[in-house]
């Protein structure tokens, strides 16, 4: 069994020229953040509303480069995936706070690429460094929009049209999306082509908070399967890395959403609320039931939230005073996530077909070994194959003659013959009891 460990929670602050220095303070260790709200004088002199909060996290990233963010948040988790550990990296936060930039990055500058392309690059570089293993990589790209599931890679020419809608299915191996296409990638360029295809298909809209806001939750999954070339080929390890870009939470009054945008925002806020409920339940040691099935998002991530995987949350927040209420809400979510524990374990599997072939080889070798021993002991007529009907009938005849006294002893040849002799004794005894 694996050892239990807390979920890692980091905060990334969006750079701004209008940073609220009086209201947001960082700890000296870059692992805590303090929020101070001024008293609302309109509510009177006697106002017991809380004005100060302090949040302890695994790291506060402010004015951090994409490179530093990846090194801090994702590098170790991706490295462990090649050893058979599942991993999940989730970007959470207010609309426009920088989640998609953190996860995917900007395409115009190579330095600005995000966690997702860097993770793909790290996986393929690590494969090159492991010539002792045959490693295959597959990817899928799922979008959840208005509580409906969409395959962002279904537009590829070799993916056939899906007759039935995609559904979330649970089995003893975990949760998987029935109908979601999974694509084999032999090299880094193939994986980036698939990522670009999926990004092109994402549902993008604009509103007052952000001109290029993703209005859906997206889960890019990297599946890794590693077979050792030097050790037993029947045992292998599998893992998956879920890279989750959540849709932005927003206050409807602030974002000015209406019509279709209002419907989208309602679905987004609802699913994020259910995600928060699931996180609170996971953090409570006394709770037996976790409400995963309340939304498609929590159901799809069931075995990635508090399961047997390494889990990292990256919360994106604004640094401006105008967004302080939403910043507080995001930081509360991050601190709740830190209460969740996971138990990462290696996913070891056995190839049944290879196991049977290996056992057949082992059996043939053992028979050859026995044949050598028998020839050295001058035992030439010993056969170790299963007995046929004629041989069983002969043993039955020997047992009867031995019981009648016409045969002095039964020759012992091998273990299989001894077992059959005892079996025939039972057959004869049963027949005699019936006759009596």
N, C-alpha and C positions, 0 to 999 in steps of 0.2 A: 504493500500500500504506500501511497505517496504521503508526504508530510503536509499538514494544513498550513496555508499561508494567506495573508491578507491581500485583498485586491489593491494594486498600486493606483493611486489617484494623483494626477498632475494638473496644474492650471497653467494655461497660456493666456497672457494678456495681450489684447490687440494694440499695437502701437498707435499713439495718438498725440497730437500737439496740445490737446486740451485735457491732459491727464489730471484727475482729481487728487492732487497730492495731499490735501487736508483730510480726505475721506478714505483713501486707500493707502495702507502702509505695508511694506514687505518686511518680514523678519530678516535678521542678519544672516541666518543660515539658508535663506532662500527656500524655506520649507513651510513658512507660515505666512498668512495674509490677514491683516486686521482691517475691519470696515467700521467707519464712524459716520453715523447719520446725525445731522444737526436736528435739534428740537424743533418741532413744528409749532410755532407760537400761536397759530390760529386755533390750536386745540386747547388753549388755556395754559395757565401756570402749572396746574396739577396735571401732569401728563406722564403717565408711567410707561409709555411705549419705549421698548428697548432701542437704544441708540448705538450700542457697541457690540461687535461680533469678532470672534477670533477663530480662524480655521487652520488646523494643522494638517499638512498634506505631505506627499512624497517629494514634491518639488514645485516651485513657482517659476515659470519661464516667462521673463519679460525682456523685451528687445532681444529675443533669442532667434538665431538663424535656423533655417530648416534643417541644416546639418546637425546642430546641437540638439534640436527637438528629437530627431530620429535617434541619435546616440543615447539620449536620456531615456526615451520612452519605449522604443521598439527593438533596438538592436539585440538585446539579450533574449527577448521573447522569440524573435525569428530564429536565432541561433539554436535555441532549445527545440524548435519544431523539427529540425533534422534529426534529433535524437528520439523523436516519437512523442513529444509533448504538444497537445493542442494549445492554441493561443488565441486570444481575442483582444483587439485594440479598438476602443470605441471613442469617437469624438462627439461630445455633447455640448450644448450651449445655445445661447440666444441667436436668433436670425441675424446673419451678417457679422458674427463675432469671429469668423475665420476658420470654421470647421472644415469646409471643403478645401480651402487653401492649405490647411494643415495636413489633411488626408491625401489629397491629390496633387496640390501645388499648382504653380503657374507654368504654362507651356512655353512662354516666350523666353524664359531663362533657365538653363540647366541647373543652376544653383538653387532655384526656387522650387524644384520638384519636391513632392510631399512624401509622406510615409509610405504610401502604396507603391509607387514606382521604385523607391529605395528598397522596400522589402523584397520585391521581385528580383532586383539586382543582387541583393545579398544572398538570396536563396540560390541563384544560379552560380554565383561566385563560390559559395560553399560547396556546391556539387563538384565544381572543378577541383577543389582541394581534397575531395574524398574519392580517389580512384578505386579504393577498396569496396565501394558500394555502387550498386546499380540503382539510381534514383530517378523516379518519374515524377513529373509535376503536372497537375491539372488545375484549371481555374474555372470558376463560375461567377456570374455577376447578377445578383437579385435586387430588384427594386420593389419596395412596398409603397404604393401610392393610393391614398384614400381607401386603405384596408384591402386593397387588391394586390395580388402578386404578379410581377412582370419579369420576364427573362430579358435582360438587356443585351444578351448575345444571340437572341433568336433571329436576328436579321441576317446572320451569316448565311451564305448560299447553301452550305451543306447541312444546315439544321432544318429538318423537316417541319412542316406546319403541325402544331399541337392540336389534337382533336378535343381533348378534355382540358379544362382549366387546371392550373397548378394547385396542388394541395400540400399541406404540411403533414407529414406522416411520421409516426413514432414507432420504433421497433427496439429490440434489446440492444442493438448497436448504437442507438441514439436517434436524433431527429434529422430528417432529410426532407428536401422539397421534391415531391414527385412531379416530374415534367420539366425540371430545371436542367438545361443543357450544361454538361461538364466537358471541358475541352483540354485535350492533351497538348502540352507545350514542350517541345524538345530544346528550345533555346530562348534566351532572353528576348530576342526580337519578336518571336511569336507571342509571348506573353504581353509585351507592350502593345502589339497590334490589337489584341483582344481587349486590353484596357481602354485603348483609344476608341474602339468600336462601341464599347459599353458607355463611355463618357458621352459620346455623340448622341446616344439614344436616351440619356437621362432627361427627365421632365424638368425643364427650366422655365421659370416665370420671373417676373419682377414686381416689386412693390416698393413702398416708400423707404423701407429699411435697407434694402439691398437690391441693386439692379440685376444681379445674377444669382438669385437665391434658389437653391435646390429645394423643391417642394415635396421631397420624398425621402424615405430612409433607403440607403443603399448598402448592401453587404457584398463585398468582393471577397471570395474565398479562394485560398491557395491550398490545394490538397497535395500532400507529399507522401510518397511510398518508397521506402528504402530497403533493398535486399542486399545482404552482405555477399561479396564475391568470395570471401575467404572462409567464413564460418558456415554453419548449417544453412542450406538454401531454402529449407522448409519454413523457417521462422523469419519474419520481417516486421518492420515497424511502419505505422501509418500516423499521419497527423494532419491537422488542418489549421490554417491561420485565417480567422475571420477579421476582416478590416471593415469596420462599421462607421459609415458617415450618416449620422442621424439628421433628420430635418430639423430646422431651427425652431426653438420654442419662441412664442411671441405673445404680446398682449394685443388683443384685437383692436383696442381703442388707439394704440400707438401706431400700429402698422397700417391702419386705414383699409383693411381688407373688406371686400364686399363681393357678392355674387359667387363665382367659382372659387375665387381666392379665399373667401370666407369659409366655404365648405372645406377647402384644403386645410386651412388653418385649424378648423375645428377637429378634423381627423388627426392632424399632427399633434395638437395639444392633448387630445384624448389618448393616443397611443403612448405619448411621453408620460402622461399621468399614470397609465397602467404599468409602464416600465418602472416608474418611481415606486409604485405600490409593490411590485415584485422585488425590487431592491431592498425596500424596508423589511419585507417578509424574510428575505434571505439573511438580512443582518440580525434578525431576532432569533436567537438560539432556541426559544421555546415554541416557535411556529413549526407545525408539521406540514401544513399545506401552503404551497407557493402558487399564487394565481397566474400561472404562465399562459393559460389559454384565453385570457381576457382580450388579447389583441394578437394580430398576426406577427407583430414585431417581437413580443416576448415569447410567443410560441416558437418562432423560427430560431430564436437565440436561447432556447431552454437549456441545452447542454453547454452553452457558452457563458452563461451567467451563473457563477457560483458552482460550477460543475467540476470536472476533472481537468481543468485547463488553467494556464497562466492568463491572468486577466489584467488589463491596464485601461484606465479611463483617463482621457485627456479632455478637460473642460475648458472651453474657450469663452473668455469674458471680455467685455468692454472696459476701458479705463476711464470713461467719462462719467461725470456726476449724474447726467440725465438718465443713464441706464443702470443706476445703482440698485434699484429694486430687483431687476432681472439678474444682475450680477450676484446679488445675495441669494436668490433662488438657485442659481447654477452652483454656487459654492456649497449650499446646503446639500444639494444632490451629490456633489463630490465627497462631502464628509460622510454621507450615508453609505456611499459605495465603499469607503474604507472600512466599514464595519463588516462587510461581506468577506467570508473566507472561502477559499477553493482548495481542492486537494489534487494537484497535478499528478497524473500517473502516465507512465509510458504505455502507448497503445501497441502491444505486441500481438501479432496474429500468426496463424499457421496456415500454410498453403496445403490443403487436404490432398490435392493431386500429387504434389511433390512428396508429401509425407508417405503416401501409399507406394510411390516408386522407390523411395529410399528404403522402406520396409521390405519390399520385394528383393532389392539388391542385398540387404542384410540377410534375408532368409537364404538366398542362393549361396552367399559366402559361408554361412553356418553349415549348410548341407555339404559343401565342399570340404570344410574343416572336419566334419564327422566322417566323411568318406576316407580322408587321409588317416584318421585315428583307427578306423575299422580295418583298413588294409594293413596297417602296422601290427594290429592285434589278430591278423588272419581271420577276420570276420568279413567274409566276402559277399554274402547274400542278404545283407541288411538293407532294408528299404525304408526311407523316412517320409515317404509320401502318404497321404490319407489312404486308408484301406478301402478296397472295393468290395462288392457283395460276395465275390467268390472267396476272398481272404477271410471275411467275417464268418461265412458259412463253415470254412475249414476250422476256425477257432472254436465255433459252436460244437463241431463234431469232436474236437479234441477234449473239450470240457466234459461232454457227455461220456466219452470213453474213460476219462479220468475218474468220474464219479462212479461209473460201473465197475472200475477196477481193471479194465482191459488195457489201460495206458498208465505206465508207472509215473511219468512226470511230463509236464508241459515245458518245452524248451523256451527260455526267455531270450527274446531277440532285441527288443528296444522298448522304450517307455510307452509308445503308442500301443504296442502289442499287449503289454501288461494291463493297460487300462481297458482294452477290449476284452481280455480274458475275464477280468472282474465283472465287466458288463454282461458277458454271456453267462456267468454264474448266476447273476440276478435274473436273466431271462429264463434259464432252466428252472430256477427255484420258483419263479412266478407261475410257470406252466404246471409244475408239480402240485402247487397249492390249489390251482384251479381244478386239476384232476381229482384231488382228494375231496 
